């Protein structure tokens, strides 16, 4: 995730420095707030893997219960950070993320509407027999039922139905 922060006094070259450690603690705390706001008790931990300059580029893992609801909520939390609906405050600067990447799916504020499903699919996806649709900015799994006809045709039509 990338945050537009102006961090001039952080020693990114030495991850054991006090400034780097304080940044890591603050970022972890702020990210826990954001993800817990959306995912509640399903979030177990945030593990900061790496931080580097470029504004602030943070690589981290969110440890959460593996459920279909969690995958949707995780995607919602990431989208909220990029859209500006959720912010983090680091060293008295309050910002939203400028981009988020999960596996190969990258989302920015400009690509938010077109990348909802790729971000969700990179997290967990819908599973076999259904596909993701972007409905009002949220990933929704839609079940695809295939019904064969009477003329021995492979498929006569596809009936789509939302999964509950």
Phi and psi restraints in degrees (value plus and minus 20) as a CYANA .aco file:
   2 UNK   PHI    -136.4   -96.4
   2 UNK   PSI     111.2   151.2
   3 UNK   PHI    -141.4  -101.4
   3 UNK   PSI     115.3   155.3
   4 UNK   PHI    -101.0   -61.0
   4 UNK   PSI      53.9    93.9
   5 UNK   PHI    -130.3   -90.3
   5 UNK   PSI     124.7   164.7
   6 UNK   PHI    -121.6   -81.6
   6 UNK   PSI      71.4   111.4
   7 UNK   PHI    -127.5   -87.5
   7 UNK   PSI      75.1   115.1
   8 UNK   PHI    -113.4   -73.4
   8 UNK   PSI     -44.5    -4.5
   9 UNK   PHI    -123.5   -83.5
   9 UNK   PSI       1.9    41.9
  10 UNK   PHI    -121.4   -81.4
  10 UNK   PSI     109.8   149.8
  11 UNK   PHI    -111.0   -71.0
  11 UNK   PSI      64.2   104.2
  12 UNK   PHI     -88.0   -48.0
  12 UNK   PSI     -39.2     0.8
  13 UNK   PHI     -98.0   -58.0
  13 UNK   PSI     -31.7     8.3
  14 UNK   PHI    -153.2  -113.2
  14 UNK   PSI      73.2   113.2
  15 UNK   PHI     -87.1   -47.1
  15 UNK   PSI     -26.2    13.8
  16 UNK   PHI    -120.1   -80.1
  16 UNK   PSI     -16.5    23.5
  17 UNK   PHI     -89.2   -49.2
  17 UNK   PSI     136.0   176.0
  18 UNK   PHI     -83.3   -43.3
  18 UNK   PSI     -60.2   -20.2
  19 UNK   PHI     -84.1   -44.1
  19 UNK   PSI     -62.6   -22.6
  20 UNK   PHI     -85.5   -45.5
  20 UNK   PSI     -65.7   -25.7
  21 UNK   PHI     -82.9   -42.9
  21 UNK   PSI     -61.6   -21.6
  22 UNK   PHI     -84.1   -44.1
  22 UNK   PSI     -60.4   -20.4
  23 UNK   PHI     -82.4   -42.4
  23 UNK   PSI     -63.7   -23.7
  24 UNK   PHI     -82.3   -42.3
  24 UNK   PSI     -62.3   -22.3
  25 UNK   PHI     -84.4   -44.4
  25 UNK   PSI     -66.5   -26.5
  26 UNK   PHI     -82.3   -42.3
  26 UNK   PSI     -65.4   -25.4
  27 UNK   PHI     -83.1   -43.1
  27 UNK   PSI     -65.8   -25.8
  28 UNK   PHI     -78.2   -38.2
  28 UNK   PSI     -66.1   -26.1
  29 UNK   PHI     -81.3   -41.3
  29 UNK   PSI     -66.4   -26.4
  30 UNK   PHI     -85.3   -45.3
  30 UNK   PSI     -60.3   -20.3
  31 UNK   PHI     -87.5   -47.5
  31 UNK   PSI     -57.1   -17.1
  32 UNK   PHI     -78.9   -38.9
  32 UNK   PSI     -62.2   -22.2
  33 UNK   PHI     -80.2   -40.2
  33 UNK   PSI     -68.3   -28.3
  34 UNK   PHI     -81.2   -41.2
  34 UNK   PSI     -71.1   -31.1
  35 UNK   PHI     -89.2   -49.2
  35 UNK   PSI     -55.7   -15.7
  36 UNK   PHI     -90.3   -50.3
  36 UNK   PSI     -49.6    -9.6
  37 UNK   PHI     -79.8   -39.8
  37 UNK   PSI     -56.2   -16.2
  38 UNK   PHI    -113.5   -73.5
  38 UNK   PSI     -62.9   -22.9
  39 UNK   PHI    -120.0   -80.0
  39 UNK   PSI     -25.9    14.1
  40 UNK   PHI      34.3    74.3
  40 UNK   PSI    -150.5  -110.5
  41 UNK   PHI     -98.1   -58.1
  41 UNK   PSI     -22.7    17.3
  42 UNK   PHI     -91.6   -51.6
  42 UNK   PSI     -40.9    -0.9
  43 UNK   PHI     -97.9   -57.9
  43 UNK   PSI     107.4   147.4
  44 UNK   PHI    -119.6   -79.6
  44 UNK   PSI     -59.0   -19.0
  45 UNK   PHI    -189.2  -149.2
  45 UNK   PSI     142.4   182.4
  46 UNK   PHI    -140.8  -100.8
  46 UNK   PSI     107.5   147.5
  47 UNK   PHI    -135.8   -95.8
  47 UNK   PSI      93.4   133.4
  48 UNK   PHI     -98.8   -58.8
  48 UNK   PSI     100.7   140.7
  49 UNK   PHI    -113.4   -73.4
  49 UNK   PSI     -62.4   -22.4
  50 UNK   PHI    -178.5  -138.5
  50 UNK   PSI     129.8   169.8
  51 UNK   PHI    -157.1  -117.1
  51 UNK   PSI     120.7   160.7
  52 UNK   PHI    -168.5  -128.5
  52 UNK   PSI     142.8   182.8
  53 UNK   PHI     -90.5   -50.5
  53 UNK   PSI     136.9   176.9
  54 UNK   PHI     116.8   156.8
  54 UNK   PSI      33.6    73.6
  55 UNK   PHI      45.0    85.0
  55 UNK   PSI    -135.9   -95.9
  56 UNK   PHI    -151.3  -111.3
  56 UNK   PSI      97.7   137.7
  57 UNK   PHI    -127.4   -87.4
  57 UNK   PSI      95.9   135.9
  58 UNK   PHI    -135.6   -95.6
  58 UNK   PSI     111.1   151.1
  59 UNK   PHI    -127.7   -87.7
  59 UNK   PSI     104.5   144.5
  60 UNK   PHI    -170.8  -130.8
  60 UNK   PSI     142.0   182.0
  61 UNK   PHI    -134.1   -94.1
  61 UNK   PSI     119.4   159.4
  62 UNK   PHI    -123.6   -83.6
  62 UNK   PSI      98.8   138.8
  63 UNK   PHI    -114.2   -74.2
  63 UNK   PSI     100.1   140.1
  64 UNK   PHI    -166.8  -126.8
  64 UNK   PSI     143.0   183.0
  65 UNK   PHI     -82.0   -42.0
  65 UNK   PSI     115.0   155.0
  66 UNK   PHI    -106.8   -66.8
  66 UNK   PSI      69.5   109.5
  67 UNK   PHI    -152.9  -112.9
  67 UNK   PSI     139.7   179.7
  68 UNK   PHI     -78.4   -38.4
  68 UNK   PSI     -56.7   -16.7
  69 UNK   PHI     -84.5   -44.5
  69 UNK   PSI     -61.2   -21.2
  70 UNK   PHI     -82.5   -42.5
  70 UNK   PSI     -60.8   -20.8
  71 UNK   PHI     -82.6   -42.6
  71 UNK   PSI     -62.6   -22.6
  72 UNK   PHI     -85.7   -45.7
  72 UNK   PSI     -64.4   -24.4
  73 UNK   PHI     -87.1   -47.1
  73 UNK   PSI     -56.8   -16.8
  74 UNK   PHI     -82.2   -42.2
  74 UNK   PSI     -64.2   -24.2
  75 UNK   PHI     -82.3   -42.3
  75 UNK   PSI     -63.5   -23.5
  76 UNK   PHI     -80.5   -40.5
  76 UNK   PSI     -61.8   -21.8
  77 UNK   PHI     -83.8   -43.8
  77 UNK   PSI     -63.4   -23.4
  78 UNK   PHI     -83.5   -43.5
  78 UNK   PSI     -63.3   -23.3
  79 UNK   PHI     -84.7   -44.7
  79 UNK   PSI     -57.0   -17.0
  80 UNK   PHI     -84.6   -44.6
  80 UNK   PSI     -57.6   -17.6
  81 UNK   PHI     -86.4   -46.4
  81 UNK   PSI     -59.4   -19.4
  82 UNK   PHI     -97.5   -57.5
  82 UNK   PSI     -55.6   -15.6
  83 UNK   PHI     -94.9   -54.9
  83 UNK   PSI     -37.6     2.4
  84 UNK   PHI      75.9   115.9
  84 UNK   PSI     -19.8    20.2
  85 UNK   PHI     -91.0   -51.0
  85 UNK   PSI     -44.5    -4.5
  86 UNK   PHI    -145.8  -105.8
  86 UNK   PSI     124.6   164.6
  87 UNK   PHI    -150.5  -110.5
  87 UNK   PSI     144.6   184.6
  88 UNK   PHI    -141.2  -101.2
  88 UNK   PSI     131.3   171.3
  89 UNK   PHI    -138.7   -98.7
  89 UNK   PSI      93.9   133.9
  90 UNK   PHI    -141.9  -101.9
  90 UNK   PSI     102.3   142.3
  91 UNK   PHI      28.8    68.8
  91 UNK   PSI      27.8    67.8
  92 UNK   PHI      48.2    88.2
  92 UNK   PSI      -5.5    34.5
  93 UNK   PHI    -130.4   -90.4
  93 UNK   PSI     102.4   142.4
  94 UNK   PHI    -122.1   -82.1
  94 UNK   PSI     100.4   140.4
  95 UNK   PHI    -162.6  -122.6
  95 UNK   PSI     139.0   179.0
  96 UNK   PHI    -123.5   -83.5
  96 UNK   PSI     147.8   187.8
  97 UNK   PHI     -94.6   -54.6
  97 UNK   PSI     127.2   167.2
  98 UNK   PHI    -112.0   -72.0
  98 UNK   PSI     -41.3    -1.3
  99 UNK   PHI    -179.8  -139.8
  99 UNK   PSI     136.0   176.0
 100 UNK   PHI    -155.8  -115.8
 100 UNK   PSI     123.4   163.4
 101 UNK   PHI    -152.5  -112.5
 101 UNK   PSI     108.2   148.2
 102 UNK   PHI    -144.7  -104.7
 102 UNK   PSI      95.4   135.4
 103 UNK   PHI      33.9    73.9
 103 UNK   PSI    -141.0  -101.0
 104 UNK   PHI    -115.3   -75.3
 104 UNK   PSI     -21.7    18.3
 105 UNK   PHI    -108.1   -68.1
 105 UNK   PSI     100.8   140.8
 106 UNK   PHI    -137.3   -97.3
 106 UNK   PSI     112.4   152.4
 107 UNK   PHI    -146.1  -106.1
 107 UNK   PSI     112.4   152.4
 108 UNK   PHI    -140.3  -100.3
 108 UNK   PSI     153.0   193.0
 109 UNK   PHI     -80.0   -40.0
 109 UNK   PSI     -55.5   -15.5
 110 UNK   PHI     -91.7   -51.7
 110 UNK   PSI     -48.4    -8.4
 111 UNK   PHI    -126.9   -86.9
 111 UNK   PSI      -5.9    34.1
 112 UNK   PHI     -74.5   -34.5
 112 UNK   PSI     -71.7   -31.7
 113 UNK   PHI     -88.3   -48.3
 113 UNK   PSI     -52.3   -12.3
 114 UNK   PHI    -107.1   -67.1
 114 UNK   PSI     -32.9     7.1
 115 UNK   PHI    -134.2   -94.2
 115 UNK   PSI      -4.1    35.9
 116 UNK   PHI     -81.4   -41.4
 116 UNK   PSI     -71.9   -31.9
 117 UNK   PHI     -89.6   -49.6
 117 UNK   PSI     -61.8   -21.8
 118 UNK   PHI     -78.9   -38.9
 118 UNK   PSI     -57.4   -17.4
 119 UNK   PHI     -85.4   -45.4
 119 UNK   PSI     -63.6   -23.6
 120 UNK   PHI     -84.7   -44.7
 120 UNK   PSI     -63.5   -23.5
 121 UNK   PHI     -83.2   -43.2
 121 UNK   PSI     -54.1   -14.1
 122 UNK   PHI     -89.4   -49.4
 122 UNK   PSI     -44.3    -4.3
 123 UNK   PHI    -102.1   -62.1
 123 UNK   PSI     -74.7   -34.7
 124 UNK   PHI    -172.3  -132.3
 124 UNK   PSI     -61.4   -21.4
 125 UNK   PHI      60.3   100.3
 125 UNK   PSI    -196.9  -156.9
 126 UNK   PHI    -110.4   -70.4
 126 UNK   PSI     -45.5    -5.5
 127 UNK   PHI      77.2   117.2
 127 UNK   PSI     152.8   192.8
 128 UNK   PHI     -86.9   -46.9
 128 UNK   PSI     118.8   158.8
 129 UNK   PHI      68.6   108.6
 129 UNK   PSI     -15.6    24.4
 130 UNK   PHI    -167.9  -127.9
 130 UNK   PSI     146.8   186.8
 131 UNK   PHI    -161.0  -121.0
 131 UNK   PSI     142.4   182.4
 132 UNK   PHI    -107.6   -67.6
 132 UNK   PSI     119.4   159.4
 133 UNK   PHI    -148.2  -108.2
 133 UNK   PSI     120.6   160.6
 134 UNK   PHI    -104.0   -64.0
 134 UNK   PSI      89.6   129.6
 135 UNK   PHI    -140.2  -100.2
 135 UNK   PSI      87.4   127.4
 136 UNK   PHI      37.6    77.6
 136 UNK   PSI      19.4    59.4
 137 UNK   PHI      60.1   100.1
 137 UNK   PSI     -10.8    29.2
 138 UNK   PHI    -141.5  -101.5
 138 UNK   PSI     122.8   162.8
 139 UNK   PHI     -97.3   -57.3
 139 UNK   PSI     108.9   148.9
 140 UNK   PHI    -147.5  -107.5
 140 UNK   PSI     107.8   147.8
 141 UNK   PHI    -102.0   -62.0
 141 UNK   PSI     109.8   149.8
 142 UNK   PHI    -137.1   -97.1
 142 UNK   PSI     105.3   145.3
 143 UNK   PHI     -97.0   -57.0
 143 UNK   PSI     113.1   153.1
 144 UNK   PHI    -126.2   -86.2
 144 UNK   PSI      93.4   133.4
 145 UNK   PHI    -121.6   -81.6
 145 UNK   PSI     109.5   149.5
 146 UNK   PHI    -126.4   -86.4
 146 UNK   PSI     107.5   147.5
 147 UNK   PHI    -142.2  -102.2
 147 UNK   PSI     101.7   141.7
 148 UNK   PHI    -105.9   -65.9
 148 UNK   PSI     131.6   171.6
 149 UNK   PHI    -112.9   -72.9
 149 UNK   PSI    -187.5  -147.5
 150 UNK   PHI    -113.3   -73.3
 150 UNK   PSI     -26.8    13.2
 151 UNK   PHI    -120.3   -80.3
 151 UNK   PSI       3.7    43.7
 152 UNK   PHI      38.3    78.3
 152 UNK   PSI       4.7    44.7
 153 UNK   PHI    -100.2   -60.2
 153 UNK   PSI     129.3   169.3
 154 UNK   PHI     -79.8   -39.8
 154 UNK   PSI     -65.8   -25.8
 155 UNK   PHI    -165.7  -125.7
 155 UNK   PSI     107.6   147.6
 156 UNK   PHI    -109.1   -69.1
 156 UNK   PSI     -60.4   -20.4
 157 UNK   PHI    -181.0  -141.0
 157 UNK   PSI     144.9   184.9
 158 UNK   PHI    -136.5   -96.5
 158 UNK   PSI     106.4   146.4
 159 UNK   PHI    -126.2   -86.2
 159 UNK   PSI     101.9   141.9
 160 UNK   PHI    -119.0   -79.0
 160 UNK   PSI     117.8   157.8
 161 UNK   PHI    -163.4  -123.4
 161 UNK   PSI     114.0   154.0
 162 UNK   PHI     -87.2   -47.2
 162 UNK   PSI     119.1   159.1
 163 UNK   PHI    -102.3   -62.3
 163 UNK   PSI     118.6   158.6
